[in-house]
Amino acid sequence: MWSPFYGYYYIKTPTIYDSMETKVVENYLEGISGMIKNAEGSYSFDGEFLSLQLMNVKNFDSWSSNDYSREKVNYIAIVTSKRTDNPKIMDMLLGFARHLQLPLEEED
């Protein structure tokens, strides 16, 4: 999805059947200074527009934020502002992806 205002990104496992432990992913996010847990599997960042949704989806091309699982994660949807002047957000997202050993990808 393209927007002049928002950047849409994702991190996903190599296949729909691969996954990461939700608690491991959440512990990493909660260790980032400024990260705020809004609800189960939903995070934002203090002072910047950033939304992260942890999900265990059945299809990488068709999902909902209701696909949260306490056990496993195979898809992380990320939305941020293209107008942010804070490179810290993208650096943080790239570091998160490196930690998970998965690529941060931009949606088409």
C-alpha positions as CSV (number, residue, x, y, z in Angstrom):
1,M,0.0,0.0,0.0
2,W,1.5,3.4,-1.0
3,S,0.8,6.6,0.8
4,P,2.5,10.0,0.6
5,F,2.2,10.3,4.4
6,Y,2.8,6.8,5.8
7,G,5.5,4.2,5.4
8,Y,4.2,0.6,5.5
9,Y,6.7,-2.1,6.4
10,Y,6.7,-5.6,7.6
11,I,8.9,-8.3,9.0
12,K,7.9,-11.9,8.2
13,T,9.2,-15.4,8.6
14,P,10.5,-17.2,5.5
15,T,7.3,-19.3,5.3
16,I,3.8,-19.1,6.8
17,Y,4.7,-22.2,8.9
18,D,7.8,-20.7,10.5
19,S,7.4,-18.6,13.6
20,M,9.1,-16.9,16.5
21,E,8.1,-17.1,20.2
22,T,5.8,-14.1,21.0
23,K,7.4,-13.6,24.4
24,V,10.9,-13.4,22.9
25,V,9.7,-10.7,20.4
26,E,7.8,-8.8,23.1
27,N,10.7,-8.9,25.5
28,Y,13.0,-7.3,22.9
29,L,10.4,-4.6,22.0
30,E,9.8,-3.8,25.7
31,G,13.5,-3.3,26.2
32,I,13.6,-0.5,23.7
33,S,13.6,2.9,25.4
34,G,10.4,4.8,24.3
35,M,8.5,1.7,23.1
36,I,5.0,1.6,24.5
37,K,2.8,-1.6,24.7
38,N,-0.8,-0.5,23.9
39,A,-2.4,-3.9,24.0
40,E,-1.6,-7.5,23.4
41,G,0.7,-7.5,20.3
42,S,0.3,-3.8,19.7
43,Y,3.1,-1.3,20.2
44,S,3.8,2.4,19.5
45,F,6.8,4.7,20.1
46,D,6.8,7.7,22.5
47,G,6.8,11.0,20.6
48,E,6.8,9.5,17.1
49,F,4.1,8.0,14.9
50,L,4.9,4.3,14.9
51,S,2.6,1.3,15.1
52,L,3.7,-2.3,15.3
53,Q,1.3,-5.3,15.3
54,L,2.6,-8.8,16.2
55,M,0.6,-11.5,14.5
56,N,0.4,-15.2,13.7
57,V,-1.3,-15.1,10.2
58,K,-2.6,-17.8,8.1
59,N,-1.8,-15.9,4.9
60,F,0.9,-13.2,4.4
61,D,-1.3,-11.4,1.9
62,S,-4.5,-11.4,3.9
63,W,-4.4,-10.7,7.6
64,S,-5.9,-8.7,10.5
65,S,-4.5,-7.2,13.6
66,N,-6.9,-9.7,15.4
67,D,-4.4,-12.4,14.3
68,Y,-2.4,-12.0,17.6
69,S,-1.2,-15.2,19.2
70,R,0.3,-15.4,22.7
71,E,2.4,-18.3,21.5
72,K,3.9,-17.4,18.2
73,V,4.6,-14.6,15.7
74,N,5.2,-15.0,11.9
75,Y,4.3,-11.5,10.7
76,I,4.9,-8.0,12.1
77,A,3.1,-5.1,10.4
78,I,4.7,-1.7,10.8
79,V,3.3,1.8,10.0
80,T,5.3,5.0,10.5
81,S,5.2,8.5,9.2
82,K,7.2,9.4,6.1
83,R,7.5,12.9,7.5
84,T,9.4,12.0,10.6
85,D,12.7,13.8,10.9
86,N,13.9,11.3,13.4
87,P,16.3,8.7,11.8
88,K,16.2,6.9,15.2
89,I,12.9,5.2,14.2
90,M,14.3,3.6,11.0
91,D,17.5,2.7,12.8
92,M,15.5,1.1,15.6
93,L,13.4,-0.9,13.1
94,L,16.5,-2.1,11.2
95,G,18.1,-3.2,14.5
96,F,14.9,-5.0,15.5
97,A,14.9,-6.9,12.1
98,R,18.6,-7.7,12.5
99,H,17.9,-9.1,16.0
100,L,15.2,-11.3,14.6
101,Q,17.5,-12.2,11.7
102,L,14.8,-11.3,9.2
103,P,14.6,-8.5,6.6
104,L,12.6,-5.3,7.1
105,E,10.6,-5.0,3.9
106,E,8.6,-2.1,2.6
107,E,5.1,-2.9,1.2
108,D,4.5,-2.2,-2.5
